[in-house]
Amino acid sequence: MEIVDTHTHLYLDQFDDDFDETVRRSIENNISKFVFPSISSKYYNKMIECKKKYPKNIFLMLGLHPVYVDENYLQELEFVKNEINQNNFVAIGEIGLDKYWSTEFYKQQIKAFEMQIDLAVKKNLPIIIHCRDACEDVIDILEKKKNKNLRGIFHCFTGSYEDAQRIINLDFSLGIGGVVTFKNGKIDQFLNKISLKNIVLETDSPYLAPVPYRGKRNESSYIIHVVEKLSEIYDLKIDQIIKQTSLNSHKIFNFDSQDF
């Protein structure tokens, strides 16, 4: 039964020396679909190269990450607008707001987020949201922009049960990764109250490796530790966790329509 890693940055420099081995290791462990979030145009060519190597396994998003929003953000958004018509992308992402690293360009982050939401709605594509220390602002914007085409994933969800409810009511799923295995992660305390139909699996490789690899470079094959933890939380068999989360991912990304 296939596992989908809905959020993995295997194109980053951390995998330059062993990219093929990392992908192979994952495929051998039944992780057969990898969705690559975009962060800026800087990595675009590398992402395309990876996709060409594994066209049936790798799927691409396109977008400007909030941490990469600076004085050139409009130029970056132009790039996104132009490229979205050139190739087949499964989502706009990762986009959103981040107050953790810097608030110097926070107004521009909001503008970039709103413009990319509008683009996703126009293209009828899901959005993948990066949200750090800005949950209230992100939810407010989504509520303001509510539209039948507006849907997607709250990547690396670490909020409260109340946050989760608001997000699900907006037609978004929760991206659950390594944090669920952390002792201080907290989301494991209420996740079983949330339907598994609203959950997708992710690693955010090379970041946020699950226990027992916490602190080391993360990779897609480690997603099995997230599955095991969810199996424990939901008191369901591993196969049931995989089946439902994969169904959820297929519904969001519509992989079958992809022809790159």
C-alpha positions as a LaTeX table, in Angstrom:
\begin{tabular}{lrrr}
\hline
Residue & $x$ (\AA) & $y$ (\AA) & $z$ (\AA) \\
\hline
Met1 & 0.00 & 0.00 & 0.00 \\
Glu2 & 1.53 & 3.30 & $-1.09$ \\
Ile3 & 2.38 & 6.13 & 1.29 \\
Val4 & 2.34 & 9.76 & 0.14 \\
Asp5 & 4.81 & 12.26 & 1.60 \\
Thr6 & 2.83 & 15.44 & 0.96 \\
His7 & 5.66 & 17.80 & 1.90 \\
Thr8 & 9.34 & 17.04 & 1.35 \\
His9 & 12.24 & 19.24 & 0.20 \\
Leu10 & 14.43 & 16.48 & $-1.26$ \\
Tyr11 & 15.77 & 18.95 & $-3.84$ \\
Leu12 & 17.68 & 20.97 & $-1.22$ \\
Asp13 & 21.48 & 20.92 & $-0.92$ \\
Gln14 & 21.33 & 18.51 & 2.05 \\
Phe15 & 20.48 & 15.71 & $-0.42$ \\
Asp16 & 22.98 & 16.57 & $-3.16$ \\
Asp17 & 25.27 & 13.66 & $-2.29$ \\
Asp18 & 22.67 & 10.93 & $-1.95$ \\
Phe19 & 19.45 & 12.07 & $-3.63$ \\
Asp20 & 18.93 & 8.84 & $-5.63$ \\
Glu21 & 19.66 & 6.63 & $-2.62$ \\
Thr22 & 17.23 & 8.65 & $-0.50$ \\
Val23 & 14.46 & 8.29 & $-3.08$ \\
Arg24 & 15.22 & 4.58 & $-3.53$ \\
Arg25 & 15.16 & 3.96 & 0.23 \\
Ser26 & 11.74 & 5.58 & 0.41 \\
Ile27 & 10.31 & 3.69 & $-2.57$ \\
Glu28 & 11.53 & 0.40 & $-1.06$ \\
Asn29 & 9.48 & 1.33 & 2.03 \\
Asn30 & 6.34 & 1.94 & $-0.07$ \\
Ile31 & 6.63 & 5.73 & $-0.04$ \\
Ser32 & 5.96 & 6.12 & $-3.73$ \\
Lys33 & 4.75 & 9.71 & $-4.04$ \\
Phe34 & 6.70 & 12.79 & $-2.99$ \\
Val35 & 5.23 & 16.29 & $-3.21$ \\
Phe36 & 7.87 & 19.02 & $-3.42$ \\
Pro37 & 6.94 & 22.45 & $-2.02$ \\
Ser38 & 8.50 & 25.44 & $-3.74$ \\
Ile39 & 10.18 & 28.15 & $-1.65$ \\
Ser40 & 11.56 & 30.53 & $-4.28$ \\
Ser41 & 12.61 & 30.63 & $-7.95$ \\
Lys42 & 16.19 & 29.88 & $-6.87$ \\
Tyr43 & 15.41 & 26.14 & $-6.63$ \\
Tyr44 & 13.03 & 25.88 & $-9.57$ \\
Asn45 & 15.42 & 24.25 & $-12.07$ \\
Lys46 & 16.58 & 21.74 & $-9.48$ \\
Met47 & 12.99 & 20.75 & $-8.73$ \\
Ile48 & 12.27 & 20.25 & $-12.44$ \\
Glu49 & 15.42 & 18.09 & $-12.80$ \\
Cys50 & 14.27 & 15.88 & $-9.90$ \\
Lys51 & 10.81 & 15.56 & $-11.45$ \\
Lys52 & 12.30 & 14.50 & $-14.79$ \\
Lys53 & 14.29 & 11.75 & $-13.03$ \\
Tyr54 & 11.25 & 10.31 & $-11.25$ \\
Pro55 & 8.22 & 11.55 & $-13.23$ \\
Lys56 & 5.82 & 9.00 & $-11.72$ \\
Asn57 & 6.91 & 9.61 & $-8.12$ \\
Ile58 & 7.66 & 13.32 & $-7.76$ \\
Phe59 & 5.00 & 16.03 & $-7.97$ \\
Leu60 & 5.69 & 19.76 & $-7.78$ \\
Met61 & 4.08 & 22.78 & $-6.18$ \\
Leu62 & 4.90 & 26.34 & $-7.15$ \\
Gly63 & 4.90 & 29.33 & $-4.84$ \\
Leu64 & 6.82 & 31.89 & $-2.79$ \\
His65 & 7.56 & 30.91 & 0.82 \\
Pro66 & 6.92 & 33.75 & 3.32 \\
Val67 & 10.50 & 33.63 & 4.66 \\
Tyr68 & 11.72 & 34.37 & 1.11 \\
Val69 & 9.52 & 37.47 & 0.77 \\
Asp70 & 11.74 & 40.56 & 0.50 \\
Glu71 & 11.94 & 43.77 & $-1.54$ \\
Asn72 & 11.89 & 41.66 & $-4.74$ \\
Tyr73 & 8.73 & 39.77 & $-3.86$ \\
Leu74 & 6.66 & 41.14 & $-6.76$ \\
Gln75 & 9.29 & 39.89 & $-9.20$ \\
Glu76 & 9.11 & 36.45 & $-7.56$ \\
Leu77 & 5.32 & 36.46 & $-7.81$ \\
Glu78 & 5.59 & 37.34 & $-11.51$ \\
Phe79 & 7.77 & 34.25 & $-11.90$ \\
Val80 & 5.12 & 32.11 & $-10.17$ \\
Lys81 & 2.37 & 33.56 & $-12.37$ \\
Asn82 & 4.32 & 32.91 & $-15.56$ \\
Glu83 & 5.53 & 29.41 & $-14.71$ \\
Ile84 & 2.19 & 28.15 & $-13.44$ \\
Asn85 & 1.03 & 28.16 & $-17.08$ \\
Gln86 & 4.13 & 26.40 & $-18.42$ \\
Asn87 & 4.10 & 23.17 & $-16.41$ \\
Asn88 & 1.72 & 20.94 & $-14.52$ \\
Phe89 & 1.76 & 21.69 & $-10.78$ \\
Val90 & $-0.37$ & 19.97 & $-8.15$ \\
Ala91 & $-0.64$ & 22.97 & $-5.78$ \\
Ile92 & 0.41 & 26.52 & $-5.00$ \\
Gly93 & 2.80 & 26.33 & $-2.09$ \\
Glu94 & 4.28 & 26.62 & 0.23 \\
Ile95 & 2.76 & 29.99 & 0.96 \\
Gly96 & 1.60 & 31.73 & 4.12 \\
Leu97 & 2.91 & 33.88 & 6.95 \\
Asp98 & 5.92 & 33.66 & 9.26 \\
Lys99 & 6.58 & 35.97 & 12.22 \\
Tyr100 & 9.18 & 33.66 & 13.75 \\
Trp101 & 12.23 & 34.49 & 11.60 \\
Ser102 & 11.55 & 38.16 & 10.84 \\
Thr103 & 8.70 & 40.64 & 10.59 \\
Glu104 & 10.63 & 43.16 & 8.47 \\
Phe105 & 8.56 & 42.33 & 5.37 \\
Tyr106 & 5.42 & 41.15 & 7.14 \\
Lys107 & 3.10 & 43.49 & 5.20 \\
Gln108 & 4.61 & 42.17 & 1.97 \\
Gln109 & 4.15 & 38.59 & 3.26 \\
Ile110 & 0.43 & 39.28 & 3.68 \\
Lys111 & 0.22 & 40.76 & 0.18 \\
Ala112 & 2.14 & 37.80 & $-1.33$ \\
Phe113 & $-0.08$ & 35.32 & 0.52 \\
Glu114 & $-3.28$ & 36.99 & $-0.67$ \\
Met115 & $-2.08$ & 37.25 & $-4.28$ \\
Gln116 & $-1.13$ & 33.57 & $-4.34$ \\
Ile117 & $-4.47$ & 32.55 & $-2.82$ \\
Asp118 & $-6.20$ & 34.45 & $-5.62$ \\
Leu119 & $-4.03$ & 32.69 & $-8.21$ \\
Ala120 & $-4.83$ & 29.26 & $-6.70$ \\
Val121 & $-8.57$ & 29.98 & $-6.71$ \\
Lys122 & $-8.36$ & 31.12 & $-10.35$ \\
Lys123 & $-6.43$ & 27.97 & $-11.32$ \\
Asn124 & $-8.55$ & 25.73 & $-9.08$ \\
Leu125 & $-5.45$ & 24.41 & $-7.29$ \\
Pro126 & $-5.07$ & 23.61 & $-3.58$ \\
Ile127 & $-2.74$ & 25.76 & $-1.45$ \\
Ile128 & $-0.19$ & 24.44 & 1.01 \\
Ile129 & 0.20 & 26.76 & 3.97 \\
His130 & 3.30 & 27.57 & 5.97 \\
Cys131 & 2.23 & 29.22 & 9.22 \\
Arg132 & 4.60 & 30.11 & 12.04 \\
Asp133 & 3.59 & 32.36 & 14.94 \\
Ala134 & 0.84 & 33.78 & 12.71 \\
Cys135 & $-2.07$ & 31.34 & 12.99 \\
Glu136 & $-4.72$ & 33.96 & 13.76 \\
Asp137 & $-3.70$ & 36.15 & 10.80 \\
Val138 & $-3.63$ & 33.18 & 8.40 \\
Ile139 & $-7.08$ & 31.96 & 9.45 \\
Asp140 & $-8.49$ & 35.50 & 9.24 \\
Ile141 & $-7.21$ & 35.84 & 5.65 \\
Leu142 & $-8.62$ & 32.44 & 4.67 \\
Glu143 & $-12.00$ & 33.31 & 6.18 \\
Lys144 & $-11.97$ & 36.61 & 4.27 \\
Lys145 & $-11.03$ & 34.82 & 1.01 \\
Lys146 & $-13.46$ & 31.91 & 1.45 \\
Asn147 & $-14.34$ & 30.39 & $-1.92$ \\
Lys148 & $-15.55$ & 26.99 & $-3.17$ \\
Asn149 & $-12.15$ & 26.50 & $-4.88$ \\
Leu150 & $-10.14$ & 27.47 & $-1.80$ \\
Arg151 & $-8.80$ & 24.35 & $-0.10$ \\
Gly152 & $-5.53$ & 22.66 & 0.80 \\
Ile153 & $-3.26$ & 21.68 & 3.66 \\
Phe154 & $-2.02$ & 23.41 & 6.80 \\
His155 & 1.53 & 22.09 & 6.59 \\
Cys156 & 3.27 & 21.13 & 9.85 \\
Phe157 & 0.20 & 21.69 & 11.98 \\
Thr158 & 1.19 & 22.46 & 15.59 \\
Gly159 & $-1.84$ & 24.45 & 16.78 \\
Ser160 & $-4.58$ & 23.75 & 19.30 \\
Tyr161 & $-7.72$ & 21.62 & 18.95 \\
Glu162 & $-9.71$ & 24.85 & 18.43 \\
Asp163 & $-7.32$ & 25.93 & 15.64 \\
Ala164 & $-7.72$ & 22.50 & 14.03 \\
Gln165 & $-11.52$ & 22.84 & 14.05 \\
Arg166 & $-11.40$ & 26.27 & 12.41 \\
Ile167 & $-8.97$ & 25.00 & 9.76 \\
Ile168 & $-11.08$ & 21.92 & 8.95 \\
Asn169 & $-14.20$ & 24.10 & 8.70 \\
Leu170 & $-12.39$ & 26.08 & 6.00 \\
Asp171 & $-11.97$ & 22.89 & 3.92 \\
Phe172 & $-8.31$ & 22.37 & 4.84 \\
Ser173 & $-6.52$ & 19.24 & 5.98 \\
Leu174 & $-3.80$ & 19.03 & 8.63 \\
Gly175 & $-0.28$ & 18.06 & 7.56 \\
Ile176 & 1.11 & 15.81 & 10.31 \\
Gly177 & 4.82 & 15.02 & 10.49 \\
Gly178 & 7.63 & 14.46 & 12.98 \\
Val179 & 6.23 & 16.86 & 15.60 \\
Val180 & 3.55 & 14.28 & 16.50 \\
Thr181 & 6.34 & 12.03 & 17.84 \\
Phe182 & 7.89 & 14.75 & 20.06 \\
Lys183 & 7.27 & 14.59 & 23.83 \\
Asn184 & 6.48 & 18.32 & 23.88 \\
Gly185 & 4.64 & 18.32 & 20.52 \\
Lys186 & 1.22 & 18.46 & 22.26 \\
Ile187 & $-0.87$ & 17.65 & 19.16 \\
Asp188 & $-0.84$ & 13.94 & 20.10 \\
Gln189 & $-3.04$ & 14.86 & 23.09 \\
Phe190 & $-6.11$ & 15.76 & 20.99 \\
Leu191 & $-5.51$ & 14.38 & 17.49 \\
Asn192 & $-7.75$ & 11.35 & 18.07 \\
Lys193 & $-10.70$ & 13.77 & 18.34 \\
Ile194 & $-10.10$ & 14.78 & 14.72 \\
Ser195 & $-11.31$ & 12.53 & 11.92 \\
Leu196 & $-8.51$ & 10.75 & 10.07 \\
Lys197 & $-10.23$ & 12.01 & 6.90 \\
Asn198 & $-8.74$ & 15.42 & 7.70 \\
Ile199 & $-5.12$ & 14.23 & 8.07 \\
Val200 & $-2.30$ & 13.87 & 5.54 \\
Leu201 & 1.25 & 12.62 & 6.14 \\
Glu202 & 4.39 & 14.68 & 5.61 \\
Thr203 & 8.04 & 14.82 & 6.64 \\
Asp204 & 9.19 & 18.36 & 5.75 \\
Ser205 & 12.57 & 16.74 & 5.00 \\
Pro206 & 15.33 & 17.66 & 5.74 \\
Tyr207 & 13.71 & 19.32 & 8.78 \\
Leu208 & 11.77 & 18.06 & 11.81 \\
Ala209 & 12.92 & 14.43 & 11.83 \\
Pro210 & 10.67 & 12.23 & 13.96 \\
Val211 & 11.81 & 10.33 & 17.05 \\
Pro212 & 14.14 & 8.30 & 17.00 \\
Tyr213 & 15.97 & 10.56 & 14.48 \\
Arg214 & 15.11 & 13.89 & 16.11 \\
Gly215 & 17.87 & 16.44 & 15.51 \\
Lys216 & 19.25 & 14.58 & 12.48 \\
Arg217 & 18.56 & 15.15 & 8.77 \\
Asn218 & 15.02 & 14.05 & 8.00 \\
Glu219 & 14.12 & 12.05 & 4.89 \\
Ser220 & 10.92 & 10.68 & 3.38 \\
Ser221 & 11.55 & 7.07 & 4.47 \\
Tyr222 & 11.23 & 8.21 & 8.12 \\
Ile223 & 7.52 & 8.89 & 7.55 \\
Ile224 & 6.84 & 5.36 & 8.81 \\
His225 & 7.54 & 6.63 & 12.37 \\
Val226 & 4.77 & 9.21 & 11.92 \\
Val227 & 2.44 & 6.43 & 10.70 \\
Glu228 & 3.30 & 4.27 & 13.74 \\
Lys229 & 2.57 & 7.15 & 16.13 \\
Leu230 & $-0.78$ & 7.86 & 14.42 \\
Ser231 & $-1.62$ & 4.16 & 14.62 \\
Glu232 & $-1.09$ & 4.41 & 18.39 \\
Ile233 & $-3.07$ & 7.68 & 18.75 \\
Tyr234 & $-6.06$ & 6.48 & 16.70 \\
Asp235 & $-5.83$ & 2.87 & 17.90 \\
Leu236 & $-5.98$ & 1.68 & 14.29 \\
Lys237 & $-3.82$ & $-0.68$ & 12.27 \\
Ile238 & $-0.94$ & 0.83 & 10.31 \\
Asp239 & $-2.61$ & $-0.22$ & 7.04 \\
Gln240 & $-5.75$ & 1.73 & 7.94 \\
Ile241 & $-3.71$ & 4.88 & 8.64 \\
Ile242 & $-1.87$ & 4.55 & 5.33 \\
Lys243 & $-5.01$ & 3.82 & 3.32 \\
Gln244 & $-7.01$ & 6.78 & 4.63 \\
Thr245 & $-4.19$ & 9.36 & 4.54 \\
Ser246 & $-3.26$ & 8.31 & 0.98 \\
Leu247 & $-6.89$ & 8.64 & $-0.12$ \\
Asn248 & $-6.94$ & 12.12 & 1.43 \\
Ser249 & $-3.76$ & 13.11 & $-0.42$ \\
His250 & $-5.06$ & 11.87 & $-3.76$ \\
Lys251 & $-8.25$ & 13.84 & $-3.26$ \\
Ile252 & $-6.34$ & 17.06 & $-2.56$ \\
Phe253 & $-3.64$ & 16.78 & $-5.24$ \\
Asn254 & $-5.49$ & 14.89 & $-7.98$ \\
Phe255 & $-2.27$ & 13.03 & $-8.95$ \\
Asp256 & $-4.00$ & 11.01 & $-11.67$ \\
Ser257 & $-4.55$ & 14.08 & $-13.81$ \\
Gln258 & $-0.84$ & 14.89 & $-13.89$ \\
Asp259 & 0.88 & 14.78 & $-17.22$ \\
Phe260 & 4.18 & 16.63 & $-17.03$ \\
\hline
\end{tabular}
